[in-house]
Amino acid sequence: MQSQDTIPDIRKTVVLNVPIEKAWKAIATSEGIAGWWMPNTFEPVVGKDFILHAGPFGDSPCKVTEIDPPHRVGFDWGAEWHLTFELKEVDGKTEFTLIHSGWDPAKTTEFGQPHAVVRGIMDNGWEKIVAEALPAYVEA
C-alpha cells in the first residue's frame, strides 16, 4: 500500500515485432542493453555488480537482483533506484515493460536534485528510449 506522499513508479510498455528470444537478448546481454540504452558491464548473473556508463553523468554502480529467462531482468541502479525489464509473448510478438521504482519525495539524487524533479526528466527520457530506441534496435 503506497502512502499519499510516495512517487509512483515509471512504467513504459511497448510491443516489439520480434519473438521473445530476440527481445531477451536485447534486455539480458551487455551488448543488447548497450544497443538501445547505454554502455555497461552487465552480466546476467544474480548478485553480480556491474556499471552503467552514463556519459556525462559518469558511471553508475548496479547490481543484478533477478534473472528469469526469457521474462524478467531486475537490477538495483545506484543507491536508490530499481529497474525491472519484463517480457511477455503476445501472438508471436513481445510486449516489453520497463518499471523504474525507488522514488522517494524526501530524497535527492547524488546530483542534489529532488526525486520528484528527476522522475519527470527520467519519465520523458524513458518514453523515447522505450518507444523509439528499443524497437529500432531490436527490430533492425
C-alpha positions in Angstrom: 0.0 0.0 0.0 1.5 3.3 -1.1 1.1 6.3 1.1 0.0 9.6 -0.5 3.4 11.2 -0.4 5.1 8.5 -2.5 6.0 9.0 -6.1 4.7 6.4 -8.5 7.0 4.0 -10.4 7.7 4.9 -14.0 6.1 2.3 -16.2 6.6 2.1 -20.0 5.3 -0.6 -22.3 5.8 -1.3 -26.0 5.1 -4.2 -28.3 8.1 -5.3 -30.2 7.7 -7.0 -33.5 10.1 -9.8 -32.7 10.0 -13.2 -31.0 10.6 -13.2 -27.2 14.1 -14.9 -27.6 15.3 -12.0 -29.7 13.9 -9.4 -27.3 15.5 -11.3 -24.4 19.0 -10.9 -26.0 18.3 -7.1 -26.1 17.5 -6.9 -22.4 19.7 -9.6 -20.9 23.1 -9.1 -22.5 25.6 -6.3 -22.2 25.8 -5.9 -25.9 22.0 -5.8 -26.2 21.5 -3.2 -23.4 24.2 -1.1 -25.0 22.5 -1.2 -28.3 19.4 0.7 -27.1 20.2 2.2 -23.8 23.8 2.7 -22.6 27.2 1.0 -22.5 27.6 -1.3 -19.5 29.4 -4.2 -17.9 26.2 -6.2 -17.3 26.3 -10.0 -17.0 23.0 -11.9 -16.4 24.0 -13.4 -13.0 22.0 -12.6 -9.9 24.1 -10.8 -7.3 26.6 -9.6 -9.9 27.8 -6.0 -9.7 28.0 -4.0 -12.9 28.5 -0.5 -14.2 26.3 1.6 -16.4 28.4 4.1 -18.3 26.1 7.1 -18.2 28.1 9.5 -20.3 28.2 13.0 -18.7 26.6 11.6 -15.5 29.6 9.3 -15.0 29.4 5.6 -14.1 26.5 4.2 -12.1 27.1 1.1 -9.9 24.4 -1.5 -10.3 23.6 -5.0 -9.0 21.6 -7.7 -10.7 18.7 -8.8 -8.5 16.6 -11.0 -10.8 17.1 -13.1 -13.9 14.2 -15.1 -15.1 14.7 -16.1 -18.8 13.1 -15.1 -21.0 10.7 -13.0 -18.9 12.4 -10.7 -16.3 15.6 -8.9 -15.6 15.9 -6.8 -12.4 18.7 -4.7 -11.0 19.4 -2.0 -8.5 20.7 1.2 -10.1 22.7 3.5 -8.0 21.8 3.8 -4.3 18.0 4.1 -4.5 16.5 3.0 -7.9 15.4 -0.4 -9.1 14.8 -1.3 -12.7 12.8 -4.2 -14.0 12.6 -5.2 -17.6 9.6 -7.6 -18.3 8.8 -9.5 -21.5 5.6 -11.2 -22.3 4.9 -13.2 -25.5 1.8 -11.9 -27.4 0.9 -13.6 -30.7 4.4 -14.1 -31.8 5.4 -10.6 -30.8 6.9 -9.5 -27.5 5.4 -7.0 -25.0 8.2 -5.2 -23.2 7.5 -3.3 -19.9 10.0 -1.2 -18.1 9.4 -0.4 -14.4 11.7 2.2 -12.7 11.0 2.3 -9.0 12.6 3.6 -5.8 11.3 7.2 -6.0 11.1 9.0 -2.6 9.8 12.5 -2.2 12.0 13.0 0.8 15.2 12.2 -1.1 17.5 13.9 -3.6 19.9 12.2 -6.1 23.6 12.3 -5.7 23.5 15.3 -8.0 21.3 17.1 -5.4 18.1 17.1 -7.4 14.8 16.2 -5.7 13.4 12.8 -6.8 10.2 14.4 -7.9 12.1 16.6 -10.4 14.3 13.8 -11.6 11.4 11.5 -12.1 9.8 13.9 -14.6 13.1 14.1 -16.5 13.6 10.3 -16.4 9.9 9.7 -17.4 10.4 11.7 -20.6 13.8 10.0 -21.3 12.3 6.5 -20.8 9.4 7.4 -23.1 11.8 8.0 -26.0 14.1 5.1 -25.1 11.2 2.5 -24.8 9.0 3.9 -27.7 11.8 4.6 -30.2 15.3 3.3 -29.3 14.5 -0.2 -28.2 12.2 -1.0 -31.1 14.6 0.5 -33.6 17.4 -1.6 -32.2 15.6 -4.9 -31.7 13.6 -4.8 -34.9 16.5 -3.8 -37.2 
